Amino acid sequence: MASDLVLDLPSDLASIEEAVDFVMERCSGCGEDPRRLRLNLRVGLSEALANAMLYGNARDASKRVKVEVAFRGSAITTRVTDEGEGFDPYHLPDPTSPANILKAEGRGIFLMRKLLDEVYFNDCGNSVTLVLRLPPFRDDVEVDGGARA
């Protein structure tokens, strides 16, 4: 993935908000649906970072999390990679089933899968790629009876 933005973060939960805000600032002009961008990408990226720091790197302060973001047309692709051993993302408990409703496991990945257009993991499970597609800006579209400013 050719990245337009690369961040190298410590495994410190306090760094998540600042990193996500930084990415969101760079995405401010992407697409025509800023609400979807502000909610879906913000929540998905926050969850991916928290999982990488808490579970992937097991809160080990000596380990890092790499964030790569690519802006291609109307798609924003974000990859989050930790230094952990990985896991099998396809064998998680369903957080919506009655037996798991009070358990924390699987909720972050569930949210990522619901909010983003594509979510996929590398073979060892220590890297997640999130893809959000947004309708592109169109200069020829009239809005509320007038032309776009």
C-alpha positions as YAML, in Angstrom:
chain: A
units: angstrom
residues:
- id: 1
  name: MET
  ca: [0.00, 0.00, 0.00]
- id: 2
  name: ALA
  ca: [1.50, 3.33, -1.04]
- id: 3
  name: SER
  ca: [0.82, 5.58, 1.94]
- id: 4
  name: ASP
  ca: [0.21, 9.30, 2.01]
- id: 5
  name: LEU
  ca: [0.52, 9.38, 5.78]
- id: 6
  name: VAL
  ca: [2.49, 7.15, 8.15]
- id: 7
  name: LEU
  ca: [2.41, 7.34, 11.94]
- id: 8
  name: ASP
  ca: [4.54, 5.39, 14.40]
- id: 9
  name: LEU
  ca: [2.81, 5.29, 17.78]
- id: 10
  name: PRO
  ca: [3.76, 4.02, 21.21]
- id: 11
  name: SER
  ca: [1.54, 1.37, 22.78]
- id: 12
  name: ASP
  ca: [-0.09, 4.03, 24.94]
- id: 13
  name: LEU
  ca: [-3.88, 4.40, 24.90]
- id: 14
  name: ALA
  ca: [-3.45, 8.12, 25.56]
- id: 15
  name: SER
  ca: [-1.96, 8.49, 22.05]
- id: 16
  name: ILE
  ca: [-5.09, 7.21, 20.27]
- id: 17
  name: GLU
  ca: [-7.17, 10.38, 20.37]
- id: 18
  name: GLU
  ca: [-4.37, 12.61, 19.08]
- id: 19
  name: ALA
  ca: [-3.47, 10.17, 16.30]
- id: 20
  name: VAL
  ca: [-7.09, 9.80, 15.18]
- id: 21
  name: ASP
  ca: [-7.59, 13.59, 15.27]
- id: 22
  name: PHE
  ca: [-4.45, 14.00, 13.13]
- id: 23
  name: VAL
  ca: [-5.75, 11.52, 10.53]
- id: 24
  name: MET
  ca: [-9.20, 13.11, 10.57]
- id: 25
  name: GLU
  ca: [-7.71, 16.56, 9.89]
- id: 26
  name: ARG
  ca: [-5.98, 15.15, 6.81]
- id: 27
  name: CYS
  ca: [-9.29, 13.64, 5.66]
- id: 28
  name: SER
  ca: [-11.38, 16.77, 6.14]
- id: 29
  name: GLY
  ca: [-11.80, 17.39, 2.39]
- id: 30
  name: CYS
  ca: [-12.50, 13.77, 1.45]
- id: 31
  name: GLY
  ca: [-15.83, 12.95, -0.16]
- id: 32
  name: GLU
  ca: [-19.27, 14.46, 0.15]
- id: 33
  name: ASP
  ca: [-20.37, 12.76, 3.36]
- id: 34
  name: PRO
  ca: [-18.44, 14.29, 6.27]
- id: 35
  name: ARG
  ca: [-20.75, 12.67, 8.84]
- id: 36
  name: ARG
  ca: [-19.89, 9.18, 7.60]
- id: 37
  name: LEU
  ca: [-16.23, 10.12, 7.62]
- id: 38
  name: ARG
  ca: [-16.35, 11.60, 11.11]
- id: 39
  name: LEU
  ca: [-18.22, 8.66, 12.59]
- id: 40
  name: ASN
  ca: [-17.23, 5.57, 10.62]
- id: 41
  name: LEU
  ca: [-13.54, 6.22, 10.09]
- id: 42
  name: ARG
  ca: [-13.03, 7.78, 13.53]
- id: 43
  name: VAL
  ca: [-14.64, 4.87, 15.38]
- id: 44
  name: GLY
  ca: [-13.09, 2.18, 13.17]
- id: 45
  name: LEU
  ca: [-9.58, 3.60, 13.47]
- id: 46
  name: SER
  ca: [-9.94, 4.15, 17.22]
- id: 47
  name: GLU
  ca: [-11.02, 0.54, 17.68]
- id: 48
  name: ALA
  ca: [-8.18, -0.78, 15.52]
- id: 49
  name: LEU
  ca: [-5.61, 1.24, 17.49]
- id: 50
  name: ALA
  ca: [-7.02, 0.17, 20.85]
- id: 51
  name: ASN
  ca: [-6.98, -3.49, 19.80]
- id: 52
  name: ALA
  ca: [-3.40, -3.19, 18.54]
- id: 53
  name: MET
  ca: [-2.20, -1.63, 21.78]
- id: 54
  name: LEU
  ca: [-4.24, -3.66, 24.26]
- id: 55
  name: TYR
  ca: [-4.26, -7.10, 22.66]
- id: 56
  name: GLY
  ca: [-1.66, -7.12, 19.89]
- id: 57
  name: ASN
  ca: [1.13, -5.46, 21.83]
- id: 58
  name: ALA
  ca: [-0.30, -6.55, 25.20]
- id: 59
  name: ARG
  ca: [0.21, -3.01, 26.59]
- id: 60
  name: ASP
  ca: [3.97, -3.49, 26.21]
- id: 61
  name: ALA
  ca: [5.36, 0.06, 26.21]
- id: 62
  name: SER
  ca: [8.43, -1.08, 24.27]
- id: 63
  name: LYS
  ca: [6.29, -2.11, 21.28]
- id: 64
  name: ARG
  ca: [4.98, 0.24, 18.59]
- id: 65
  name: VAL
  ca: [1.91, 0.53, 16.39]
- id: 66
  name: LYS
  ca: [2.24, 1.65, 12.78]
- id: 67
  name: VAL
  ca: [-0.60, 3.50, 11.04]
- id: 68
  name: GLU
  ca: [-0.58, 3.94, 7.27]
- id: 69
  name: VAL
  ca: [-3.23, 5.98, 5.47]
- id: 70
  name: ALA
  ca: [-3.74, 6.24, 1.71]
- id: 71
  name: PHE
  ca: [-6.17, 8.61, 0.00]
- id: 72
  name: ARG
  ca: [-7.10, 7.25, -3.44]
- id: 73
  name: GLY
  ca: [-10.01, 8.86, -5.24]
- id: 74
  name: SER
  ca: [-12.98, 8.51, -2.96]
- id: 75
  name: ALA
  ca: [-11.47, 5.71, -0.84]
- id: 76
  name: ILE
  ca: [-9.51, 6.06, 2.36]
- id: 77
  name: THR
  ca: [-7.46, 2.98, 3.20]
- id: 78
  name: THR
  ca: [-5.95, 2.70, 6.65]
- id: 79
  name: ARG
  ca: [-3.68, -0.08, 7.85]
- id: 80
  name: VAL
  ca: [-2.86, -0.58, 11.55]
- id: 81
  name: THR
  ca: [-0.03, -2.97, 12.37]
- id: 82
  name: ASP
  ca: [1.17, -4.01, 15.81]
- id: 83
  name: GLU
  ca: [4.26, -5.96, 16.88]
- id: 84
  name: GLY
  ca: [2.30, -8.80, 18.45]
- id: 85
  name: GLU
  ca: [2.05, -12.42, 17.40]
- id: 86
  name: GLY
  ca: [-1.37, -11.93, 15.85]
- id: 87
  name: PHE
  ca: [-4.63, -13.81, 16.23]
- id: 88
  name: ASP
  ca: [-7.36, -15.47, 14.18]
- id: 89
  name: PRO
  ca: [-9.95, -12.74, 13.49]
- id: 90
  name: TYR
  ca: [-12.38, -15.21, 11.97]
- id: 91
  name: HIS
  ca: [-12.97, -17.19, 15.15]
- id: 92
  name: LEU
  ca: [-14.25, -14.55, 17.54]
- id: 93
  name: PRO
  ca: [-17.37, -14.85, 19.64]
- id: 94
  name: ASP
  ca: [-20.40, -13.05, 18.19]
- id: 95
  name: PRO
  ca: [-20.85, -10.07, 20.54]
- id: 96
  name: THR
  ca: [-24.55, -9.83, 19.63]
- id: 97
  name: SER
  ca: [-25.48, -13.36, 20.73]
- id: 98
  name: PRO
  ca: [-27.21, -13.61, 24.12]
- id: 99
  name: ALA
  ca: [-24.36, -15.74, 25.55]
- id: 100
  name: ASN
  ca: [-21.80, -13.03, 24.72]
- id: 101
  name: ILE
  ca: [-23.78, -9.83, 25.20]
- id: 102
  name: LEU
  ca: [-21.92, -8.92, 28.40]
- id: 103
  name: LYS
  ca: [-18.47, -9.98, 27.17]
- id: 104
  name: ALA
  ca: [-16.04, -7.41, 25.76]
- id: 105
  name: GLU
  ca: [-14.35, -9.69, 23.21]
- id: 106
  name: GLY
  ca: [-15.10, -9.11, 19.55]
- id: 107
  name: ARG
  ca: [-16.93, -5.80, 19.89]
- id: 108
  name: GLY
  ca: [-14.22, -3.67, 18.28]
- id: 109
  name: ILE
  ca: [-13.89, -5.89, 15.24]
- id: 110
  name: PHE
  ca: [-17.68, -6.15, 15.02]
- id: 111
  name: LEU
  ca: [-17.89, -2.33, 14.93]
- id: 112
  name: MET
  ca: [-15.14, -2.08, 12.32]
- id: 113
  name: ARG
  ca: [-16.92, -4.58, 10.08]
- id: 114
  name: LYS
  ca: [-20.24, -2.73, 10.43]
- id: 115
  name: LEU
  ca: [-18.89, 0.81, 9.92]
- id: 116
  name: LEU
  ca: [-16.35, 0.31, 7.14]
- id: 117
  name: ASP
  ca: [-16.74, -0.93, 3.58]
- id: 118
  name: GLU
  ca: [-13.90, -3.45, 3.85]
- id: 119
  name: VAL
  ca: [-11.99, -4.89, 6.79]
- id: 120
  name: TYR
  ca: [-9.33, -7.48, 6.29]
- id: 121
  name: PHE
  ca: [-6.39, -8.89, 8.21]
- id: 122
  name: ASN
  ca: [-2.99, -10.13, 7.16]
- id: 123
  name: ASP
  ca: [-2.28, -13.86, 7.42]
- id: 124
  name: CYS
  ca: [-0.89, -13.78, 10.96]
- id: 125
  name: GLY
  ca: [-3.53, -11.35, 12.27]
- id: 126
  name: ASN
  ca: [-1.30, -8.53, 13.51]
- id: 127
  name: SER
  ca: [-2.36, -6.04, 10.83]
- id: 128
  name: VAL
  ca: [-5.84, -4.83, 9.93]
- id: 129
  name: THR
  ca: [-6.74, -2.84, 6.81]
- id: 130
  name: LEU
  ca: [-9.82, -0.63, 6.88]
- id: 131
  name: VAL
  ca: [-11.36, 0.79, 3.70]
- id: 132
  name: LEU
  ca: [-13.96, 3.55, 3.70]
- id: 133
  name: ARG
  ca: [-15.47, 4.66, 0.41]
- id: 134
  name: LEU
  ca: [-17.03, 8.10, 0.21]
- id: 135
  name: PRO
  ca: [-18.97, 9.65, -2.65]
- id: 136
  name: PRO
  ca: [-16.54, 12.03, -4.40]
- id: 137
  name: PHE
  ca: [-17.11, 15.75, -4.58]
- id: 138
  name: ARG
  ca: [-18.92, 16.70, -7.78]
- id: 139
  name: ASP
  ca: [-18.77, 20.29, -8.98]
- id: 140
  name: ASP
  ca: [-21.69, 19.87, -11.36]
- id: 141
  name: VAL
  ca: [-24.29, 18.92, -8.71]
- id: 142
  name: GLU
  ca: [-26.84, 21.50, -7.62]
- id: 143
  name: VAL
  ca: [-27.49, 21.66, -3.90]
- id: 144
  name: ASP
  ca: [-30.75, 23.11, -2.52]
- id: 145
  name: GLY
  ca: [-31.56, 24.82, -5.81]
- id: 146
  name: GLY
  ca: [-28.18, 26.52, -6.13]
- id: 147
  name: ALA
  ca: [-24.68, 25.70, -7.27]
- id: 148
  name: ARG
  ca: [-22.03, 24.42, -4.92]
- id: 149
  name: ALA
  ca: [-19.95, 27.29, -3.52]
...
